[in-house]
C-alpha cells in the first residue's frame, strides 16, 4: 500500500508530471532574491558596467530582432503581467501585429451608425432595422396628429368619457342643490 498519494509513489508526497517533487519557494527566500537582485543592479550602475543607455540599446536590438519573427508560446506567456503590475521581460516593448487578434470590434450596432443615407454599404439586417425605425417614427407623427385608426379610436373613447364625466358632474350639482333646498326647507319649518 502506497502512502503519500498522487502519481509520485512511495515517499515524499506528490510529484509533478515530470516525475520530480514539487518545490515551493518561501516568502523569505523570495525577498532575499529580490534584495540580491537590487543590490547587484545598484552595484552594476555604481561600477558603470551597465549604464541605462546600454540597457536601452539592448532593448532596441531585441525589438529589431523580434519584429520579423512571430512570438512563440513562451513569449506570449511572458506577456502577462506579474502580481506587482510590472510586465515580464521585454515583451511589453515589442509591438506584435497579429491579424487574428483584433482589439476593436468590427461589427457595429445600427444605433451606432446613426442616420447615414449611404445604404449601399449596410447589411440587410441593418437596412431593415433602419426602415423599422423610420416607420415607427412616421407612425408616431401620424398618431400625434390623430390621423391613425388607433388615435381616432382613442379620441372617440376620450370624448365618451368626457361626456360621462360632465353628466356625472351635473348630476352631483343637482343633488347638492336638492340637499341645500331640503336643508333650507327644514330650517324654515323649525
N, C-alpha and C positions, 0 to 999 in steps of 0.2 A: 504494500500500500504506500503510495507516494504522498508526501506532505509538501506543503509549500504552494500547491496549486499551480495552475497555468500550464503552459506548454513546456516550461523550463525543466521540469523534472525534480529530482531529489532535493538538493539543498539550495539555500539562498534565495528562495522566493521566486517570483515570476521573472521570465526572460522575454526579451523582445523578439521580433520576427527574425532577427539575425542570429539568435541563439546566445546573445550576451545579456548580462544582467543590466538592469536599469540603473543609471547613476544620476542622482539629483544633487545639484549644487546648492549648498546652504546660502542663506542671505548674507552671512558674514563673508563667505568666500567671494560672492559677487561684489560686495562692497570693496573688499581688498583688491580684486582685479580692476575695478574701476579706478580706485585710488592709484594703483600702479600705472595704469594707462595715462592718467592725468599727469603724474609725476614725470613719466617718460616723455610725454608730449612737451611739458614745460622745459625739461632738460634739453630736448632737441632744439627748441626755439632759442633757449639761452645759449647753446653751443653754436647756433647758426647752421646746424646740419640740414635742417629742412625749414626753410622760411615759407611764409604764406604765398609768396609769388611762385615758388617751386610747386607748392601744392596745387595752385590754380592751373599751372602748366600741365601737370599730370592729369588733372581732371579734364582739361581741354583735349589732351591726346586721347584719353579714354572715350570722350564723346565722339571724336572723329573716327576712332577705330570701330565703335559700336553702331555708327549711323548706317553703315552698309549691311550689317548683319542683323537678322531678326533676333529678338530676345529669346533666350532659352527658358525652360521651365524654372530653373533655379534662379534666373534673374527676375522672372515675373513674380516669384515668391518673395524675393527680396524687396520688391516694390512696396510691399505692405509696411506700414509704419509701426514702430515699436510702441511700448507702453507709454513712454515719456514724450511721444509725438514726433520724435526725430526719425527721418527716413533712414533706412539701412543702405549702406554702400553709396554708389554714385548713380543709382538708377533714377533718382529724382532729378538729376541733371540732364538725363538723356531723353530727348523727345522721341516718342515711338509713334509712327504713323501706321496704325493698324486699321485698314478699311472695315474690318468686321466689328470693330469696337468703337461705335459712334456714340458720342456723349449726348448729342442733341437729338430730339425726337424728329423723325422725318415726317410722320403723319400729323396733320393738324385738324382741329375741330372746325366745323363750319362756322361756329360763333367767333372763332379767332380770325377767320378770313375777312369778315366784315362784308360790306356791300360793294363787291367788285363786279363791274359789268363784264369782265373777261371770263365768260362762262366756258370758253373753249378748252381751258386747261383744268376745269373742275371734273371730278368724277361723277358718275351717275347719282350716287347717294348724296353727294354734296349739292348737286343741282336740285334733286328732289327736295332736300331739306330747305334750300333757299326758296323754292316755289311754294312749299308749305308755309313758310314764314310770311311770304308776300301775300298768300291767300288769306292767312289768319289776320294780317294787318288790314287788308281791304274789308274783310267781314266786320272787323271791329269798327271801322269808319262808318260802314253802312248801318250797322246796329246802333251806333250812337246817333245817327241821323234819323233812325226809326224807319228805315226802308226794308228791313228784313222781316220775314214772316214771324220770327220769334219776337222781334222788337214790337211788331204790331200787336201780337197776342199779349205781350206784357203790358202795353199801353191800354189795351181794352180791359184787361184784368184790373189795372190800376184805376181806370175810370169807374168800373163797377164798385170797387172798394171805396172810392171817394163818395159815390152816391150813397152807399150803405152807411158810411160814417156820418154824412150830412143828415140822413134820415134819423140815425140814432141820436145825433146831437139835437135835432128839432124835437124829437120825442122826449128827450131828457128835459129840454127847456119847457115844453108844455107841462110835463109832470111837476117841474119845480114851480111853475106859475100856479098850477092847480093846488099844490100844497100851500103856497102863500095865500091864495084866495081862501082856502079852507081855514088856515090859521087866522086870517082877519075876520072871518065869519064867526069863529069860536070866540075871539076876543070881544067882538061886538055884542055877542049874546051874554057874555059873562059880566 
